[in-house]
C-alpha cells in the first residue's frame, strides 16, 4: 500500500514537472490571473472558485487531456535510485546490443561522409537559401544527383542483428521455454498468448461492431455505422482524450479521424506551435545536413514510387527535413533504449564541451522511414499540424520499431510474438516454411517495421493505426502479421521456396485481400 502511494506521488511529481515547461501551464496561469477580475471569484473561497471557473470554461478538460497524454507516454515510475539507463532499457545485454548497432550506423554514416567528401553539416550560401525558400512548396520537382548516396541501413540489415541477439545467461538456447522455439528470434522474452491477447483486444471480438467490416455496403448502416458516427461526434464535442482513445478501438469514421487522432495525441495547433514549425523551417533553409540527402533519397525510393503517396512528395520533404532539426524529439530518449548520436565540431574531436547531437533530433533516417509520415498526409493538409501529429506518433510508437529493447511494443517482442503465435497455432505451416528455408519472419518483418505502411491500402492502414492509438500498443502489428499467414495457410503449404512464399502472400497495389 505504501509502495503504491509512493509510486503515485512520484508519477504526479514527474507529470507536474513536465507540464510546468509546457505552453498549457502558462495559459492556465494567465487564465487564473484573469479570473481574479471576475465578480464571482471571492477571496474567502478563492481556490474553489478558480477550480469551478476552470471547469466551466473548459480549461479543466484541457488539463485532464494533457495529464492523460503524459500518462500514455511516460514510463512507469520507479525507485529514485534506479539509474537512468535502466529506465531506457532494464536488460543489460539489450543495451549493449543497441549500443553496438548504433556504432554500426554511425560508422556507415561517417564512411559515406568521407567517401563523398561532404561535411555532416554546413551553412547554405545565401543564394541557395533563397532558392530553397522559393521552391519550399515544390521540392518534389527538384532532381538532385543522389546516385552516390545510399540508405544507412535497410530493415533486412536490422533483422540480421535481431536474429543474432542472445541472452548471455543462457548457453545455446538453454532456457527451458525456448528449447522448442523454432523461430529466428532466440531470446527468452515474455509475450502474450491468445487468452491474454483476447483480454487486451476485447473490443476486437466477433460480437463487437467494427468499422472496416460492419460499415460495408452489404450491412445496413442503421445496424452499426450510424450510431458509431453519432457517438464519435459526441466524443469530439466533449473533447475528452480518454474517451476518444476508447472510441477508436472499433475504428474511426473517415470524416472524424483527423480530429479524433489529434484529440488522442493532445495536439491543438496553437499560434506558438505554428511559430515553432516556422523556426524549424528557417533552420532547414539556413543549414544543409548530410541527412537531408538521405531523406531525399528515401522519399524518392519509397513514397514517390507508391501509387497512394507520390502526390504528397512535397509534404514529406517539408515534414522530414523539419523533423531532423527538432531538438524537442531528444526528450523521447529518456524512455528509448537508443541514444542520440553525437558528433564534434571540426578540430575538437573527443572534447566533450564541443560535442553536439547529430542530427539535432538524434534520429538517423533509414530506408522506408518516410513511410511513417506518408499515410498521415491523407488526414492533414496543414503542414504544421501534419508535422505535430507525425512527431507525436513517432515519439509514442514508431521509434520502437527500429530500436532494440525488451518493451512489449518493441520490434524484438513483436517478432517473437509473431513467431510464437504461428508456431503455437499453425505448427504445420510454421514447420513447412522453416524446412524450405522460408522462415515466416523474413517475410513479415518488413511489414511490421513499417507498421504496414506501403503494404496495406491506405483505408485499411488507417483502420489499423486507429487500433494502435486506441490500445496505445503496437502488438496488433504482430497479430495482424500472423493473421495474414493464417488466412493464406492453404496456399503457403504448397510453396517450395522463400521466393514462392513471398509471391503467394504478397500485397496487391490496392492492399491485401
Secondary structure, DSSP 8 states (H G I E B T S, - for coil): -HHHHHHHHHHHHHHHHHHHTSHHHHHHHHHHHHHTTSTT--GGGHHHHHHHHHHHHTHHHHHHHHHHHHHHHS-----TTS-HHHHH-S-HHHHHHHHHHHHHHHHHHHHHHHHHT--SEEE--HHHHHHHHHTGGGGGG-----TT---S--HHHHHHHHHT---TTSSSS--GGGTT--SS--S------HHHHHHHTGGGSTTS--TTTTTSTTS-GGGTHHHHHHHHHHHHHHT-HHHHHHHGGG---HHHHHHHHHHHTT----HHHHHHHHHHHHHHHHEEEHHHHHHHHHHHHTGGG-TTTGGGHHHHHHHHHHHHH-GGGGGGGGSSSS---EEE-TT-TT-GGGEEESSTTS----TTTTHHHHGGGGT--SHHHHHHHHHHHHHHTGGGGGS----TTSHHHHHHHHHHHHHHH-HHHHHHHHHTT--HHHHHHHHHHTTTBTTB-HHHHHHHHHHHHHHT-SHHHHHHHHHHHHHTHHHHTT--SHHHHHHHT--BTTB--
